[in-house]
Amino acid sequence: MIAPVVELTGEGRRLVERIGDRSARIGIVGLGYVGLPTAVAYADAGFTVVGIDTNAERCAAIMAGESYIEDVPSSDVARARLDDRLTAVTSLAAAGDLDVVDICVHTPLGDTREPDTSAIEAVGEALIACQRPGQLIVLTSTSYPGTTEDVLRPILERSGLVMGVDIFLAFAPERIDPGNKRFTLRTTPKVVGGVDDASTEVAQRALLTIVDVVTPVRDATTAEMVKVLENTFRMINIGFANEVAQMCRRLGVDVWEVIESAATKPYGFMPFYPGPGVGGHCIPVDPSYLQWKMRNLDFRTRFIDLGNEVNRGMPDYVVQRADDVLNDIGRSMRGSRILLVGVAYKPNIGDARESPAIEVADRLLSRGALVRYVDPHVESLSTHGGVSLRAVELTAAELEASELVVITTAHDAIDWALIRERAPLVLDTRGVRGQGRAGWHTL
């Protein structure tokens, strides 16, 4: 049992009762890498779930029992579809029939790296057209601290319903780690904060049906700060590791040996590792939400600024290192055949969003290199410069025909022994390590 945040009455109590007996209808707005697994989890918990996404192809796939998300097997979607427990539609017009609405839409950065909350606002506007007493709205999409209170709440309150009495609103950030088999949606603790105590309590009760542990915090803004802190912490420490890699290069020591040896200390040290930059949907983006918010409060985020500067400079550093190792053997980068190994933003997944490998490819191409890539998880890739690339097979012939192999993502499925044996020249940005063989270079 959990200790209640507040004793619920009226609509809140009735909603919690519907959640408890699984008669509540759940809506998931946005069926991407967060929304789809959440929809499946609620269906598995015994709820009737309606997924809403403007992408008709996604909805058709779900209705056919098929998945388009790497971490969600089609068998899970097909199971959730049994007895129509999970359906998918392209409109929020029927939201009045929903008891819980979880907003999982995209919140990108604009051209000047300011938060774009237009998708959240659009969902809010669509909801007030059919809002009724006894509904819980949970914002899951990551944004800057204050988004729930300052952006979504005013929209929903235009319905005339009283927050915390008639309707309930909370923020519960996603913590899904693509490719992580150990920590799943259910086993990763969830943080939640409502705009009032009643909202926190109702949201906590809903989330406990799909997550083992839920930690309530003071309010929605606190929960939003928790999310951006988690990923800003990682970004800053990765930036420090990237700077340490450059220090070690100048000192003539192996950065991987330094970090791995330091990690043997059982207290006071947490290892972070260098690489060609940072990628994915969180680490390159979330710190900028906090930067933007604090700029508006006339506060300079110096650690975030420096971490971003170092990380965003790593693709240029990698390309300079590639130029150096080619020059050492009398080769020019222009006209050299360079093979990138791994272009996803992290190992063992097919997600190339914000991948630093794309930045590296762009810079190599701009300097006249002939770029190809190997990645068992990513079939095709478009660079920011508009060049379309398709994966090639990792073969001895492909390696031997390359002047330089650059390791940008260390997938388990890569035949590293073949690379060690046949690649004439390697730049290793991920610590795969060539066991001292000639022609193997690191950051």
C-alpha positions, 0 to 999 in steps of 0.5 A: 500500500502507498500513503495517499497524498491527499484524501480524495472526494467527489470526481477524484474519488470516483475516477480513482475507483474507475481506475481501480476496477479497470473500468476507466478508459485510457487515451494515449496521444502520440504513439511514438517510442513513448506512447506505444509502449505506454498504450500496450502497458495499459491494455495489458493492465486490463484497461480499454485504451484508445491511441491517438496519432495524426499519422494514419500509417501508425494507426493502421499498423496498430489496428493490424496488430503490428509494431513500428517501434523497435522495443515493442514486438508486434506480438505485444501489439497483437496481444493488446489488440485482443477484444479491442482493448487497444484501438488507434484513431487519428482524431481527439474528437472522442476524447470526451469518452476518455477518463485518463489522457496521457500526452506523449507528443513531440516537443522539439527545439526550434531553429534558435534552440527554443522549446516548441510546445505547439504540439502540447498546445494543440492537444490542449485545445482539442481536449477542451472541446470535449472536456468533462468532469472526472478526467485526468490529463497527464503530460509526459512530453519533456519540456522546460520547467513550468510548461504544465502550469504555464502552457497546458493548465490555462488552456484546459481551465478555459473549459470552466472546470475547476482544476483539482475538483472537476479535472486533474492535471499532472506531469510524469516524465518518460524514462524509457531507455531504448534498447535497455532490457533490464529497466523496462517501463514497468521496472523503472520508477516513475516520478509524478507531480500534479498542479495540486495535491488531488491531481498528484494523487489521482495520477499516482493511482493511474500510473501504479497500474503500469509501473511498480514504483511511483514517486510523487513530488511537490508539484508539476514544475518539480517533476519537470525539473527532475526530468531535465536534471537527469539528462543535463547531468548526463550531458555535462558529464559526457562533455567532461569525458570528451574533454578528458579524451582530448587531454589524454591525447595531448598527454599521450595516455589512453583515455579508456584505460584512465576511465576504466581504472578510475571506475575501480574506486568503489565510491566517489566516482561514476564513469562516463565515456567519451565519443563522437558527440551526443545523440538521441531524443533526450541528451542533446535536447533536454538541457536546452529546455533548461537553458532557455527557461533560465535565460528568461529568468536572467540566469546563466547556465554555465555548466550546461553552456560548456557541456554543450559546447564541448559535445557539439564540437566533438564531430569536428574533433573526430574529423580532424583526428581522421585527417591527422591519421590519414596524413600520417600515412601520406593520404589526403582526406579528399578522395579517401574512402572512409567507412563509418561503423555504426550510425545509430545514436547508441549501441544495439538500436536502430534510432539515428535521431540526433546521432553524432555519426550523421554530423561526422558523415556530413563533415567528411563529405564536405571535405571530399571523402567518399563515405560509406557506412555499416550498421546492422540496425539502420538500413538508410540514412540522410545527412543534414546536407541532403546526401542519402546513404544506404548501409553496406555489408561488413566484409573483408573486401569492404574493409580492405578497400577503405583507406580509413574505418571510423568506429562511431557506434559500437553495436554488439552485432558488429564483427569486431574481430574482422575489423581488427584483422582486415581494416588497414587503418582505424579511428576508434571513437568508442573504446572498442580497442584494437589490442595494440595492433598497428594502425589503430587510433583512438580519440 
